[in-house]
């Protein structure tokens, strides 16, 4: 613990940046402390002023960016993905079933335009025992299949007019695999309809798949639809 000088603060409710000159360090150390964990005192003789204009001294530790009382447990920090379509609704749209239904939840859907969905990749997926026993990696062809199924969710809606009985994955182009997807990852897939020829039942889509915000797979997809 040591005495520090307050240099700047954006607001009373945000973290405060403090420059500290500790006896045990020759250089200044940046500290971020929440106001709730600080005891701030104006310099002797200083006139009252807003917090952003005052030069204050505070007592703070180096242990945590937000102070011990401001820490949020990691299990409470991250919200779950929203659910626009759950697995039961997806099963009502797609004809695929275990072990080939590769979409767990739709988190965004714009009718006739695009869909974003997730696939939770787990060690219990039936392809991992063979691909590969010592290094479980999701096969690239199954990433492409999962993305095509997300495209199917767009194509089989009334806005597009596809038929569940006559819906086919017709082709792929410019597919690139950027990073391996492993057990424990959440694959987030966006499929966007770029061209639709209803007369011929042909649709072109662009797809990207992400893990942790990084692109792991992308490509162009051709879908064929027909009437019952």
Secondary structure as GFF3:
##gff-version 3
##sequence-region A 1 228
A	DSSP	beta_strand	2	9	.	.	.	ID=ss1
A	DSSP	beta_strand	16	20	.	.	.	ID=ss2
A	DSSP	beta_strand	29	33	.	.	.	ID=ss3
A	DSSP	three_ten_helix	35	37	.	.	.	ID=ss4
A	DSSP	beta_strand	41	42	.	.	.	ID=ss5
A	DSSP	beta_strand	56	60	.	.	.	ID=ss6
A	DSSP	three_ten_helix	68	70	.	.	.	ID=ss7
A	DSSP	three_ten_helix	74	76	.	.	.	ID=ss8
A	DSSP	alpha_helix	87	93	.	.	.	ID=ss9
A	DSSP	beta_strand	105	110	.	.	.	ID=ss10
A	DSSP	beta_strand	114	120	.	.	.	ID=ss11
A	DSSP	alpha_helix	140	155	.	.	.	ID=ss12
A	DSSP	beta_strand	167	177	.	.	.	ID=ss13
A	DSSP	beta_strand	186	197	.	.	.	ID=ss14
A	DSSP	beta_strand	202	211	.	.	.	ID=ss15
A	DSSP	beta_strand	214	225	.	.	.	ID=ss16
###
